[in-house]
Amino acid sequence: METSGGEVGPYTRWIPVTFGECDPAAIAYYPRFFDWFHRAMEGWYEAVTGRRYADLILVDKRGLPAVHTEADFVAPCRLGEEVGVVVRVARVGTSSMDLRFTVIGRDGSVRARGGTVVVHVDLDPTSGRHMQPLPLIDERFAAYAREFPPQ
């Protein structure tokens, strides 16, 4: 159901469009796309690093909160279908990453495009650097960005 970058292409998380995600017209309600972006980012993080995203937060006491997010909607996502959220990396900075998302149907048609800038921060309230940016030290993020740049 999911592919990780490097095997057959960039990481894609497949998500069913369920009743609870739709408006009365039986299409995905627009805020759901931002949830899908985050769910795809979590899966991408796990595929790239080999670690659970939950461990980043609960064990390492680090996080990747969004500081900017955006979306452009191209075509509806309908109740009962499955959509893929393709993750690409536009930029890796000292402590931030610009992630780009493309929502596609099973037929490859584009449904939406979006992006989120996340910042690597300290989540330990006792550290003296709580919610302050920390360097991104994992070279795998930059390697993924080189291998699968935004289209």
Long-range contacts (C-beta under 8 A, 24 or more apart in sequence): 2-43, 2-47, 4-44, 4-47, 4-48, 5-44, 5-47, 5-48, 5-87, 5-144, 5-147, 5-148, 6-144, 6-147, 9-148, 10-86, 10-87, 10-88, 10-148, 11-40, 11-43, 11-44, 11-47, 11-48, 11-86, 11-87, 11-148, 12-40, 12-84, 12-85, 12-86, 12-87, 12-104, 13-39, 13-40, 13-43, 13-44, 13-84, 13-85, 13-87, 14-82, 14-83, 14-84, 15-39, 15-40, 15-82, 15-83, 15-84, 15-85, 16-80, 16-81, 16-82, 17-77, 17-78, 17-79, 17-80, 17-81, 17-82, 17-83, 18-79, 19-79, 22-79, 26-78, 26-79, 27-76, 27-77, 27-78, 27-79, 28-76, 28-77, 28-78, 28-83, 30-71, 30-73, 33-71, 33-73, 33-103, 33-112, 33-114, 34-69, 34-71, 34-114, 34-116, 36-83, 36-85, 36-101, 36-103, 37-69, 37-71, 37-85, 37-99, 37-101, 37-114, 37-116, 38-66, 38-116, 39-85, 40-85, 40-86, 40-87, 40-101, 41-87, 41-99, 41-116, 41-118, 43-87, 44-87, 44-99, 48-138, 48-140, 48-141, 48-144, 49-138, 49-140, 57-123, 61-122, 61-123, 61-124, 61-127, 62-120, 62-121, 62-122, 62-123, 62-134, 63-120, 63-121, 63-123, 64-97, 64-118, 64-119, 64-120, 64-121, 65-118, 65-119, 65-121, 66-116, 66-117, 66-118, 67-96, 67-117, 67-118, 67-119, 68-115, 68-116, 68-117, 69-114, 69-115, 69-116, 69-117, 70-114, 70-115, 70-116, 71-112, 71-113, 71-114, 71-115, 72-112, 72-113, 72-114, 73-111, 73-112, 74-110, 74-111, 74-112, 74-113, 75-105, 75-109, 75-110, 75-111, 75-112, 76-111, 77-103, 77-105, 77-111, 77-112, 81-105, 81-106, 82-106, 83-111, 88-145, 88-148, 88-149, 88-150, 88-151, 89-141, 89-144, 89-145, 89-148, 89-149, 89-150, 90-115, 90-145, 90-149, 90-150, 91-145, 92-136, 92-141, 92-142, 92-145, 93-136, 94-133, 94-135, 94-136, 95-119, 95-120, 95-121, 95-133, 95-134, 95-135, 95-136, 96-120, 96-133, 96-136, 97-136, 97-141, 97-145, 100-150, 102-151
